[in-house]
Amino acid sequence: FVTICTPSDSAPPPATDSTASRESALSPTDGSAALARRLADALRTAGAHVAIGPAQAGRPTVAGRLVDVVLDLRPLDLPELRPNSPDDAPFVAAVAAAVRDHARLAADLPGGKLVAVVPDASIGGAAVAGAVRCARRERPELALASLHLQPGCPAELLAAALLAADRETDVRLGPDGRHVRRLARVRHPGGRPPAMRGPVVVSGGLGALGLIAAEELARRGATALVLLGRSAPTPDAAARIDALRARGCAVDVVQVDIADAAALSAALAGRRIAGIVHSAGVLDDAPLADHDLARVTRVLAPKLQGALALQRAAPDAEFFVLFASVAGLWGNARQLAYGAANAALDALAHWRRARGLPAVSLDWGPWSGAGMAARTGALRWAAAQGMDALGPDDGAALLGRLLLPGPAQLGVFSFDPARLDTDDPFLERFVARKTSTATTPADLIREAVGAAFQIAPERLDLDVSLIDLGLDSVLALDLRTRLQRALGLELSVQDLLRGPTLRDISGLVIPSAPTSHTDVDTLSDAEVEAMLSALMRTEGRT
């Protein structure tokens, strides 16, 4: 798959009176001051109340009114990657700080809309946008979006995008107008495979995916491999390395921290590197609020700083393959830093291509039996999203094909459109809108729980506990989103992890569900409103 930016079919729909009332108070945070002033003028002309000020916890006010939209302009001040800089560490540190800062806003905002304005075609901006995609998975009750700003974009176009009453979450704005981000299927064009004259470096080369890559490279003609890792090979890795050597492939194992540019350059000195496969990475999953600078930096270092160190150490590599993830493409809950790091790799691939350098970033879906998803138990969550895991053999064969020249960025995963359950416009080409057959709130709950756990709704007993179904924190996030979408039910992850039954959840939808003999006059206003809201949602009205 590829990500495309397609022109909007029309201008964004203008805000209706109700929308203008809801979004009339806008607060750009501190950042690009000149743009903030021009944008504030454009918004005020459109009738909005605007304040320019520093980012703050909670939901700020303007003229005594709660702010409906917080606009974060700070990513526009991120530095650009400088090819001739003697040290990439300050650049990566600035990106990590920007990701952390936006995560704080997303975690603290109790309601409304939060928009990150990022520079288009920027590695740092892409990292923030990847973080937004993951935050959106974790906080579906907020309207979280990214606006990718091109040079010369009129402030009036940005103001119109902010006031638009549409669902778009990833929009590019520039002198040529408004473009929206979409996933599209593509047939890889193929081409001449790399000759691999010289050693091929595999970072993360002692891990599961790194070893799969090494074995596939040897099958494709690599006669020398340099496998990089921070620790010594495990017994299984050592056996697979011995098998490679027995086939006639020279394998050099180098223990090095991939993010340490000086150490990496020293380790690879004197070698004419033919190609790079960068598969190193770490996961450090955590709730949005727990993504502090240390956590973000820990995840960015092997991915982004490691990739930058590799391109410095091997400037003449014939091919440069980056292992990224679907987490950066459309977001995973609890993986804000990981999504940011992988989106940054995607942007780095485009950055290299724009300068005539080889690169491809592969946004892998989950692998079965290998990779981080298999180790962390995320395969069940992926299945609930409609995504099928790649087997090691299939993944290796795909990698071999994708070494051929093609697009700079490719999504490599398999999913069943019939199982996709999302309102993300990014996936609209593949999502078939489902018609619910539910007639009661209990039926809607069965549908939501069944979709999350991949169980037929009719098989679910109302008295079964979510814990007995195998609920964990990742599935709880997914189920919370489904219950909110189906019933407007506001439950926290902690509420779900306490293990309520489906009947308990149904009781929360209608706190005091009246029977046919109930005198409605005896109900409170809140009980009547809850009952009517649930009935209207059941019949498809709002």
Secondary structure as the mmCIF struct_conf table of DSSP 4:
data_model
#
loop_
_struct_conf.conf_type_id
_struct_conf.id
_struct_conf.beg_label_comp_id
_struct_conf.beg_label_asym_id
_struct_conf.beg_label_seq_id
_struct_conf.end_label_comp_id
_struct_conf.end_label_asym_id
_struct_conf.end_label_seq_id
STRN STRN1 VAL A 2 PRO A 7
BEND BEND1 ASP A 9 ALA A 11
HELX_LH_PP_P HELX_LH_PP_P1 PRO A 12 ALA A 15
HELX_RH_AL_P HELX_RH_AL_P1 ASP A 17 ARG A 22
TURN_TY1_P TURN_TY1_P1 GLU A 23 GLU A 23
STRN STRN2 ALA A 25 PRO A 28
BEND BEND2 ASP A 30 GLY A 31
HELX_RH_AL_P HELX_RH_AL_P2 ALA A 33 THR A 45
TURN_TY1_P TURN_TY1_P2 ALA A 46 GLY A 47
STRN STRN3 HIS A 49 VAL A 50
BEND BEND3 ALA A 57 GLY A 58
STRN STRN4 THR A 61 VAL A 62
TURN_TY1_P TURN_TY1_P3 ALA A 63 GLY A 64
STRN STRN5 ARG A 65 LEU A 66
BEND BEND4 ASP A 68 ASP A 68
STRN STRN6 VAL A 69 ASP A 72
HELX_RH_3T_P HELX_RH_3T_P1 ARG A 74 ASP A 77
HELX_LH_PP_P HELX_LH_PP_P2 LEU A 78 LEU A 81
TURN_TY1_P TURN_TY1_P4 PRO A 83 ASN A 84
BEND BEND5 PRO A 86 PRO A 86
BEND BEND6 ASP A 88 ASP A 88
HELX_RH_AL_P HELX_RH_AL_P3 ALA A 89 ASP A 108
BEND BEND7 GLY A 111 GLY A 112
STRN STRN7 LYS A 113 PRO A 119
TURN_TY1_P TURN_TY1_P5 ASP A 120 ALA A 121
HELX_RH_AL_P HELX_RH_AL_P4 ILE A 123 GLU A 138
TURN_TY1_P TURN_TY1_P6 PRO A 140 GLU A 141
BEND BEND8 LEU A 142 LEU A 142
STRN STRN8 ALA A 143 LEU A 149
HELX_LH_PP_P HELX_LH_PP_P3 GLN A 150 GLN A 150
TURN_TY1_P TURN_TY1_P7 PRO A 151 GLY A 152
HELX_RH_AL_P HELX_RH_AL_P5 ALA A 155 LEU A 163
BEND BEND9 ASP A 166 ASP A 166
BEND BEND10 THR A 169 THR A 169
STRN STRN9 ASP A 170 GLY A 174
TURN_TY1_P TURN_TY1_P8 PRO A 175 ASP A 176
STRN STRN10 GLY A 177 ALA A 184
HELX_LH_PP_P HELX_LH_PP_P4 ARG A 192 PRO A 194
BEND BEND11 GLY A 198 GLY A 198
STRN STRN11 VAL A 200 SER A 203
TURN_TY1_P TURN_TY1_P9 GLY A 204 LEU A 206
BEND BEND12 GLY A 207 GLY A 207
HELX_RH_AL_P HELX_RH_AL_P6 ALA A 208 ARG A 219
TURN_TY1_P TURN_TY1_P10 ARG A 220 GLY A 221
STRN STRN12 ALA A 224 GLY A 229
BEND BEND13 ARG A 230 SER A 231
HELX_LH_PP_P HELX_LH_PP_P5 ALA A 232 THR A 234
HELX_RH_AL_P HELX_RH_AL_P7 PRO A 235 ALA A 246
TURN_TY1_P TURN_TY1_P11 ARG A 247 GLY A 248
STRN STRN13 ALA A 250 GLN A 255
TURN_TY1_P TURN_TY1_P12 ILE A 258 ALA A 259
HELX_RH_AL_P HELX_RH_AL_P8 ALA A 261 LEU A 268
TURN_TY1_P TURN_TY1_P13 ALA A 269 GLY A 270
STRN STRN14 GLY A 275 HIS A 278
HELX_RH_3T_P HELX_RH_3T_P2 LEU A 288 ASP A 290
HELX_RH_AL_P HELX_RH_AL_P9 LEU A 293 LEU A 300
HELX_RH_PI_P HELX_RH_PI_P1 ALA A 301 GLN A 305
HELX_RH_AL_P HELX_RH_AL_P10 GLY A 306 ALA A 313
TURN_TY1_P TURN_TY1_P14 PRO A 315 ASP A 316
BEND BEND14 GLU A 318 GLU A 318
STRN STRN15 PHE A 319 SER A 325
HELX_RH_AL_P HELX_RH_AL_P11 VAL A 326 LEU A 329
TURN_TY1_P TURN_TY1_P15 TRP A 330 TRP A 330
TURN_TY1_P TURN_TY1_P16 ALA A 333 ARG A 334
HELX_RH_AL_P HELX_RH_AL_P12 LEU A 336 ALA A 354
TURN_TY1_P TURN_TY1_P17 ARG A 355 GLY A 356
STRN STRN16 VAL A 360 TRP A 364
STRN STRN17 TRP A 367 TRP A 367
BEND BEND15 SER A 368 ALA A 370
HELX_RH_AL_P HELX_RH_AL_P13 GLY A 371 THR A 376
TURN_TY1_P TURN_TY1_P18 GLY A 377 ALA A 378
HELX_RH_AL_P HELX_RH_AL_P14 LEU A 379 ALA A 384
TURN_TY1_P TURN_TY1_P19 GLN A 385 GLY A 386
STRN STRN18 MET A 387 ASP A 388
HELX_LH_PP_P HELX_LH_PP_P6 ALA A 389 ALA A 389
STRN STRN19 LEU A 390 LEU A 390
HELX_LH_PP_P HELX_LH_PP_P7 GLY A 391 GLY A 391
HELX_RH_AL_P HELX_RH_AL_P15 PRO A 392 LEU A 402
TURN_TY1_P TURN_TY1_P20 LEU A 403 LEU A 403
BEND BEND16 LEU A 404 PRO A 405
BEND BEND17 ALA A 408 ALA A 408
STRN STRN20 GLN A 409 VAL A 412
STRN STRN21 SER A 414 PHE A 415
HELX_RH_3T_P HELX_RH_3T_P3 PRO A 417 ARG A 419
HELX_RH_3T_P HELX_RH_3T_P4 PRO A 425 LEU A 427
TURN_TY1_P TURN_TY1_P21 GLU A 428 PHE A 430
HELX_LH_PP_P HELX_LH_PP_P8 VAL A 431 SER A 436
BEND BEND18 THR A 440 THR A 440
HELX_RH_AL_P HELX_RH_AL_P16 PRO A 441 PHE A 453
TURN_TY1_P TURN_TY1_P22 GLN A 454 GLN A 454
HELX_RH_3T_P HELX_RH_3T_P5 PRO A 457 ARG A 459
TURN_TY1_P TURN_TY1_P23 LEU A 462 ASP A 463
STRN STRN22 SER A 465 SER A 465
TURN_TY1_P TURN_TY1_P24 LEU A 466 GLY A 470
HELX_RH_AL_P HELX_RH_AL_P17 SER A 473 LEU A 487
HELX_RH_AL_P HELX_RH_AL_P18 VAL A 493 LEU A 497
TURN_TY1_P TURN_TY1_P25 ARG A 498 ARG A 498
STRN STRN23 THR A 501 THR A 501
HELX_RH_AL_P HELX_RH_AL_P19 LEU A 502 VAL A 509
BEND BEND19 ILE A 510 ILE A 510
TURN_TY1_P TURN_TY1_P26 PRO A 511 SER A 512
TURN_TY1_P TURN_TY1_P27 SER A 516 HIS A 517
HELX_RH_3T_P HELX_RH_3T_P6 VAL A 520 THR A 522
BEND BEND20 LEU A 523 LEU A 523
HELX_RH_AL_P HELX_RH_AL_P20 ASP A 525 THR A 538
TURN_TY1_P TURN_TY1_P28 GLU A 539 GLY A 540
#
